[in-house]
Amino acid sequence: MDEMSFRTLYDVQQLLKRFGTYVHLGKRMWDIELMSIEVKRLYENGMIEKKVFINAQLVLKAEHRKEEKKEKDRSK
């Protein structure tokens, strides 16, 4: 996978799958948070490049913000 092709949560899921990591906790927000932890671990262990780490984290942060907004809108 080209390190610049991270645009969606699906792309990050595919990256994690390459390392045998499947995340499904049942709540999207939790999935995003766990994926972020897993991507960080891959980077810290030298398994992915810095560019890949940064791009994956940017996608995850954007998705996390969307979920927070959805939850906030639901509680109104």
WOTA-V269737 format. One record per backbone hydrogen bond with DSSP energy under -0.5 kcal/mol. NH is the residue of the N-H (numbers start at 1). CO is the residue of the C=O. E is the energy in kcal/mol with one decimal. If there is no record, write none. Layout:
# WOTA-V269737
<<NH,CO,E> <NH,CO,E>>
This chain:
# WOTA-V269737
<<5,2,-2.1> <7,5,-0.8> <12,8,-1.4> <13,9,-2.5> <14,10,-2.4> <15,11,-1.8> <16,12,-2.3> <17,13,-2.4> <18,14,-1.5> <19,15,-0.6> <19,16,-1.3> <20,17,-2.1> <21,16,-2.4> <22,20,-0.6> <24,22,-0.5> <31,27,-2.3> <32,28,-2.5> <33,29,-2.1> <34,30,-2.6> <35,31,-2.6> <36,32,-2.1> <37,33,-1.7> <38,34,-2.6> <39,35,-2.7> <40,36,-2.1> <41,37,-2.2> <42,38,-2.2> <43,39,-2.2> <44,40,-2.9> <45,41,-1.8> <46,43,-2.0> <47,42,-2.8> <48,42,-0.7> <53,49,-2.4> <54,50,-2.9> <55,51,-2.5> <56,52,-2.6> <57,53,-2.5> <58,54,-2.3> <59,55,-1.9> <60,56,-2.4> <61,57,-2.7> <62,58,-2.1> <63,59,-2.5> <64,60,-2.4> <65,61,-2.2> <66,62,-2.0> <67,63,-2.3> <68,64,-2.5> <69,65,-2.4> <70,66,-2.4> <71,67,-2.5> <72,68,-2.3> <73,69,-2.8> <74,70,-2.1> <75,71,-1.4> <76,73,-0.8>>
